[in-house]
């Protein structure tokens, strides 16, 4: 994978390096799109990720309260395009409680899809040549610890992956699994299943994202 370079001089800042490492799952896809990614206010509560665009403008990615130091505490995303001029920023993606993508909350895949669409429509990047392949993942839990992630297949687009997820869910029901919880996002489903003492987690994500799988927290499950 060819990645854009890191901004010069920043890797000497230990706090910057720490935040960069913790948000690699977001920063690496942006760098794969040829964007030089920086972290502003790395040591402060209003920290945000910025991505330099070819026309000299930039994207900013944060949350409604600034990026938390620990990514597992992200509850939503807010992406804006800041033009070079003094024009007001353009809202690209908003999954905050009042945003149009609020049901997605902290899921990263729809953020990347929406950002690609906006940048391509405005001639700032080339559309992904392979589209947005999606993978159906699963992971079982033993003694409250989830094990290795298994891939049930890679699909050319979201619609195909959603069909596969529904078929997989139907099979789990036939095999005696009961659904414990479902994320409110219908487009990027995440579900927890139980059978006896066993727990099973299924979800879909963009194929380009890491395979570690999304954490299922008590806060998320209560949505």
N, C-alpha and C positions, 0 to 999 in steps of 0.2 A: 504494500500500500504506500503510495506516495503522499507524504504529508507536507503541508506548508511549514516553513521554519518557525521556531519560537521567536518571540520578540527579543531583540538583543538586550543583554544586560539584566534581564529579569531573573534568570536562574540563580543569581547570587543572593536573592532575597529568600530566606528560609520560609517565611510565611507564604509568600507567593508560590513557592515550590510545593508546599503542603496543600494549599487549595487547588493548585493545578493537578496534583496527583489524585486528590479526592474527587475531582470533577472530570477525570480523564474520559469517563464514559460519554460525556457530552462534548468535551473539547476535541477528542480525536475525530469524530465524524465531521466537525466543522473544519478541522485542518485537512481532512481528506477531500474537502470541497475546495481546497486551495486558499483558505482564509487564514490569515495570521491572527491568532487568538491571544488576547491578553486578559488579565484580571485586574480590575480597578478596585482600589480600597480593600486590598486583600485582608488587611488586619482589622477592618471596621465592619460594623453591622450592616452598612448599606453596600456591601461588596457586590460586584456584578461582573459578568463575563462580557467582553467585547470582541467583535470580529471585524477586522478591517475589510472593506469591500473595494472592488477594483476602481470605482469612481472617486475614491477618497472619502466616502461616507462610511458609516459603520452600523453594525447591529449591536444592540445591548440585550443581554439575557439575564434576567434576575427573577425575583418573586415579588409579591406585593410588599414585602418587608425587607427585601435584600436577601442575598444568598446566605443560608446558614452555613456555619463552618462544617457541619456534618450533612452530607447530601441526603442521608436517610430522613432528615427532618424537613426536606422540601415538601410543601403541600400543594404547590401550584407553580406555574411558569408565566412570565410576562416577557414578550419579545417585542422590541421596537426598532425601527429603522431611523437613524439620526442622519439626516442629509447634511451635506457640507455647508449649505447656506444656513441662514437663521430661521428657516421654516420649522414649524413644529414637528416633533417626531411622529412617525407613522406607526400605528399599532399593527403588528404582524400576527401576533398570537397571544391569546389571553385565556388562561385556564384558572384565573382567580375566581372567587365565588360570584362575582358579577360579570365574568367574561363569557363570551360566546362558546368557549371550549371548556366550560367549568366542569362538565362531567368527567373529563379526562384527568382532572386534578394534576397529579405529579407525573403521569405517564409521559415518557420522553418521545416515543415514536411519533405521535401526532404533531408535536412541536417541530420535529425535523421535516416531516412531510409538508406542513404549512409554510415553513420557512423556505424550503426548496421551491414551492409553488410561487411564493411572493417574489423571490429573487429571480427566478426564471422569467416570470411575467414582466419584470422590470429590466430585463436584459443584463442582470448583474452576475449571473452564473449560467452555465449551460444546464439544461435539464438533465437529470441522471440518465445515462444512456440505457441502463438496465431497468429503469423505473424504480420501484420501491419493493423489492422482494421481502416477504414476510415469513417468519418461522413460527411454528407452533411448538411450544416448549411444555415440559412437565417435570415435576420433581416430587418425590415421595418423602415423607417425614417419618423418622423413627425416634422415639423418646424426645419429641418436640424439636428435633434437629432435621432440617431438610438435607437430603443427600444430593448426589450428582444430578445435573440437569440432563434430560433426554430430549432430543429433537424428534418430533413425529413427522417432520417434513418441511421443506421449503417451498413456498408458493410464489407465483409471479406477481401477485397483487393482493391487496387486502381482502377483496371479495372472496377470492379462492381460499384464503386462510380462514376467514370467518365461516365458510361452509365446512371446512375441515374441523374447525373447533366445535361447531354444532354436532357434527357426526361423532366426534370423539366424546362429547358430553353425553350424547344418547347412548353410546356404548358403555360409558361408566355407569349410567343409570341401570341399564340392562344387567350389568355385572354386580349390582347391589350397592353401588356407591350413592350416598346422599349428599346433595349440595349444601354446604354449610354457609357459604358466603359468596357473593358476586360483586365485583366492582361496578359502580354505576355507569361506567363507560360501555355502551353497547358496541362501539366500533373497535375497541381494543380490550376485549374481555380478559378478566382475571377471575378465576374461580377456585374455591377451596372445597374439597370433597372429603367425606369420611366413610369408612367401612370398618366397623369394630373399633379397634384402637389405632388403625392406620389413617393417615392424613395424606391427601394428594393435592397438588397445586398445578393448575394448568393456566397458560397465558400465551398471547401472541405478541410479537415485537418485530420491528424491522430486523432483517437478517444482519445488517451491518453493526448492530449493537452487540455489546459483550454478552456472553452466555451465562453470566452469573445469575441472572433472573432477578426480578423485583422482590424486594423484601415485603412481607405481608405483616404490617404492624397493627397493633390494636386500634390506633387512631384511624388508619385507612379502613379497617374492617367495620368500623362503626358508622361509616358514611352512609 
